Amino acid sequence: MRRDVGFCIPWVSLWLCACAPPPELGDGEQGARVDAARLDRTVADGPCGFPSPGEAGYGVEVGHRIANNAKSEVALVDCESEPLELADFFCARDDDYGDFNRGVFINVGAGWCSPCQEETLEFPALYEEYHARGIEFVQVLFQDWNAQAPTEQFCSDWREGRWITAAGGDFDAQTHLPFPIVMDQRFGWTGVYLGDPSAATPMNLLIDANGNIRWKLAGSKPDPETLRAQFELVIQEPYAPPQ
């Protein structure tokens, strides 16, 4: 929500009483506003538009821009099988943050993947730390515990921490995942970005407010401090990679 910040002390004599002007909100300051004039929403995908390919084009590596998943063969759905497009995350948020996301962190994983489970346990704390600063989290699941296509039940169990370990035992993760969990039931979108699941899972992508892929890690779990460092870079410069 947009608010002017000011203060005034009524019991002090008038020459000491001051109402402060709105603070200068430069890029990267907590509470800064995204400059809508610098956002690329020129493609008519989704309810708010979507970034164009830009100079580097759509692609899967750092320096490219991410493509929307509007086509049926790369469809994503949430745990209730409702369709979800990446374009949905390029609208202004309707929560207390009330601004455009400065970045979107996309994690791709599977139920059978032990590193996926390990890193997922670290995400709620990072989400709590960075969501209010403009970083959205999205987790894409492409297979369940048995390397089969994910189902609504699997998605719900994953979200609520009712897990099965790689050894096949039940595991209570004692967590509720607060960020969007979506399924790639046809291995369409994930197949484009992941390649070989056995070698590249988990995969993590960080895109900025204009869809630029700013950071990518495939095949291993990132260190939380590495993620924090990457989040800070996108918070500081959310429109394009630094020159």
C-alpha positions as MATLAB code, in Angstrom:
seq = 'MRRDVGFCIPWVSLWLCACAPPPELGDGEQGARVDAARLDRTVADGPCGFPSPGEAGYGVEVGHRIANNAKSEVALVDCESEPLELADFFCARDDDYGDFNRGVFINVGAGWCSPCQEETLEFPALYEEYHARGIEFVQVLFQDWNAQAPTEQFCSDWREGRWITAAGGDFDAQTHLPFPIVMDQRFGWTGVYLGDPSAATPMNLLIDANGNIRWKLAGSKPDPETLRAQFELVIQEPYAPPQ';
ca = [
       0.000    0.000    0.000;
       1.243    3.488   -0.736;
       1.639    5.628    2.359;
       3.384    8.894    3.022;
       5.520    8.704    6.119;
       5.645   11.680    8.405;
       5.851   12.730   12.003;
       4.720   15.719   13.997;
       5.052   16.318   17.730;
       2.096   18.463   18.783;
       3.356   19.504   22.202;
       6.626   20.981   20.899;
       6.677   24.623   19.867;
       5.805   25.185   16.229;
       9.319   25.949   15.095;
      10.339   22.401   16.135;
       7.291   20.727   14.644;
       7.912   19.170   11.245;
       6.055   16.813    8.999;
       8.635   14.819    7.111;
       8.228   14.445    3.347;
       7.965   10.967    1.880;
      11.354    9.240    2.040;
      13.484    8.944   -1.043;
      12.893    5.358   -2.058;
      15.850    4.359   -4.164;
      16.227    0.910   -5.682;
      16.991   -1.752   -3.129;
      15.832    0.161   -0.079;
      13.410   -1.845    2.024;
      10.033   -0.294    1.312;
      11.131    1.005   -2.094;
       8.563    1.150   -4.860;
       9.156   -0.561   -8.162;
       9.285    1.977  -10.986;
       6.427    0.825  -13.220;
       7.831    2.857  -16.111;
      10.841    0.515  -16.193;
       8.773   -2.676  -16.338;
       8.417   -4.533  -19.631;
       4.864   -5.886  -19.940;
       4.526   -5.588  -23.694;
       3.440   -9.176  -24.437;
      -0.303   -9.698  -24.044;
      -0.022  -12.817  -21.863;
      -1.774  -13.085  -18.534;
      -3.909  -10.468  -16.822;
      -1.151   -7.831  -16.608;
       1.035   -8.457  -19.626;
       4.363  -10.268  -19.735;
       7.961   -9.296  -20.549;
       9.009   -9.366  -24.188;
      11.978  -11.522  -25.267;
      14.221   -8.473  -24.966;
      17.578   -8.328  -26.699;
      18.745  -11.779  -25.560;
      15.476  -13.602  -26.301;
      13.617  -16.216  -24.332;
      15.806  -19.068  -23.145;
      16.868  -21.268  -20.266;
      20.221  -19.846  -19.183;
      21.390  -16.786  -17.303;
      21.133  -13.751  -19.547;
      18.015  -14.956  -21.336;
      14.458  -14.093  -20.398;
      12.030  -16.688  -19.124;
       9.057  -17.527  -21.339;
       5.498  -17.782  -20.119;
       3.917  -21.234  -19.891;
       0.565  -20.375  -21.471;
       0.619  -23.199  -24.038;
      -1.064  -26.457  -23.027;
       2.050  -28.601  -23.474;
       3.875  -26.587  -20.809;
       0.895  -26.116  -18.509;
       1.345  -25.850  -14.747;
      -1.422  -26.390  -12.190;
      -1.663  -25.840   -8.456;
      -2.480  -28.485   -5.836;
      -6.182  -28.119   -6.668;
      -5.464  -28.573  -10.397;
      -6.191  -24.919  -11.151;
      -4.029  -23.590  -14.011;
      -1.219  -21.195  -13.184;
       0.889  -19.098  -15.535;
       4.204  -17.458  -14.765;
       2.522  -14.305  -16.075;
       0.413  -14.300  -12.905;
       3.501  -13.292  -10.921;
       4.100  -10.196  -13.060;
       1.024   -8.399  -11.722;
       1.158   -6.125   -8.704;
       0.672   -8.197   -5.571;
      -2.582   -7.802   -3.651;
      -1.096   -8.515   -0.215;
       0.441   -6.085    2.272;
       3.477   -5.649    0.014;
       1.172   -4.091   -2.570;
       3.789   -3.689   -5.299;
       5.306   -5.612   -8.201;
       7.621   -8.487   -7.361;
      11.245   -7.462   -7.627;
      12.115  -11.087   -8.343;
      10.638  -14.577   -8.545;
      12.577  -17.539   -7.161;
      11.573  -20.733   -8.989;
      12.539  -24.077   -7.491;
      12.048  -27.278   -9.486;
      12.020  -30.590   -7.649;
      10.504  -34.021   -7.148;
       9.322  -36.092   -4.218;
      11.998  -38.767   -4.665;
      14.814  -36.210   -4.569;
      16.541  -36.055   -1.159;
      18.288  -32.701   -1.834;
      14.884  -31.330   -2.868;
      13.470  -32.250    0.513;
      16.485  -30.817    2.318;
      16.386  -27.465    0.553;
      12.598  -27.206    0.848;
      12.917  -27.313    4.643;
      15.056  -24.154    4.395;
      12.676  -22.236    2.147;
       9.996  -21.163    4.686;
      12.530  -19.139    6.693;
      13.886  -17.526    3.517;
      10.346  -16.825    2.345;
       9.519  -15.104    5.625;
      12.682  -13.021    5.318;
      12.335  -11.966    1.672;
       8.703  -12.160    0.597;
       7.916   -8.810    2.221;
      10.874   -7.334    0.322;
       9.519   -8.330   -3.068;
      10.809  -11.851   -3.703;
       8.125  -14.387   -4.609;
       8.752  -18.126   -4.282;
       7.263  -20.778   -6.599;
       7.996  -24.485   -6.316;
       7.389  -26.700   -9.361;
       7.057  -30.451   -8.748;
       7.318  -32.772  -11.752;
       7.306  -36.232  -10.098;
       6.093  -37.790   -6.844;
       7.816  -40.113   -4.369;
       7.833  -42.959   -6.925;
       8.936  -40.924   -9.978;
       5.360  -40.828  -11.271;
       3.432  -37.767  -12.431;
       2.381  -35.682   -9.418;
      -1.244  -35.793   -8.273;
      -3.394  -33.469   -6.171;
      -2.911  -35.775   -3.167;
       0.863  -35.791   -3.530;
       0.920  -32.007   -3.966;
      -1.213  -31.513   -0.849;
       0.912  -33.942    1.200;
       4.078  -32.170    0.080;
       2.676  -28.762    0.981;
       1.617  -29.947    4.436;
       4.856  -31.801    5.222;
       3.511  -35.355    4.981;
       6.544  -36.708    3.198;
       8.075  -40.051    2.268;
      11.846  -40.349    2.464;
      14.086  -41.702   -0.275;
      14.263  -44.949    1.755;
      10.473  -45.246    1.609;
       9.614  -44.318    5.182;
       7.046  -41.797    6.334;
       8.458  -38.464    7.462;
       6.638  -35.604    9.173;
       8.427  -32.494    7.953;
       6.517  -30.439   10.537;
       6.032  -27.577    8.156;
       3.423  -25.923    6.002;
       4.881  -24.449    2.843;
       3.550  -20.870    2.599;
       4.456  -20.233   -1.042;
       2.756  -21.475   -4.249;
       3.287  -25.161   -5.031;
       2.512  -26.165   -8.606;
       2.655  -29.369  -10.631;
       4.078  -30.071  -14.053;
       2.134  -33.265  -14.732;
       3.285  -33.635  -18.352;
       6.980  -32.790  -17.838;
       6.450  -30.057  -20.402;
       7.724  -26.848  -18.830;
      10.183  -28.723  -16.631;
      11.549  -30.669  -19.590;
      12.550  -27.416  -21.255;
      14.408  -26.060  -18.241;
      15.637  -29.223  -16.547;
      16.876  -31.533  -19.299;
      18.054  -34.746  -17.610;
      16.063  -35.132  -14.342;
      18.530  -37.586  -12.798;
      21.440  -35.146  -13.174;
      19.792  -31.739  -12.924;
      17.350  -32.113  -10.015;
      16.917  -29.936   -8.043;
      17.049  -26.799  -10.138;
      16.774  -23.228   -8.930;
      16.154  -20.110  -11.022;
      15.962  -16.490   -9.964;
      14.318  -14.073  -12.368;
      13.895  -10.337  -11.970;
      10.901   -8.046  -12.468;
      11.406   -8.105  -16.248;
      11.827  -11.871  -16.526;
      15.617  -11.855  -16.910;
      17.190  -15.058  -15.624;
      19.709  -13.676  -13.174;
      20.924  -16.856  -11.475;
      20.599  -20.600  -12.046;
      21.819  -23.699  -10.248;
      21.033  -27.245  -11.404;
      21.862  -30.591   -9.833;
      22.669  -29.502   -6.284;
      21.165  -27.769   -3.280;
      22.122  -24.103   -2.949;
      23.527  -22.744    0.267;
      21.039  -20.388    1.974;
      23.672  -17.650    2.100;
      24.149  -17.941   -1.653;
      20.410  -17.504   -2.110;
      20.393  -14.482    0.174;
      23.210  -12.890   -1.814;
      21.360  -13.456   -5.091;
      18.091  -12.131   -3.648;
      19.857   -8.971   -2.510;
      21.279   -8.366   -5.988;
      17.825   -8.561   -7.564;
      16.294   -6.382   -4.854;
      18.935   -3.750   -5.587;
      18.463   -3.930   -9.383;
      15.141   -5.545  -10.342;
      14.824   -4.402  -13.958;
      17.815   -5.756  -15.845;
      21.159   -7.449  -15.215;
      23.869   -5.003  -14.121;
      26.063   -3.862  -17.005;
];
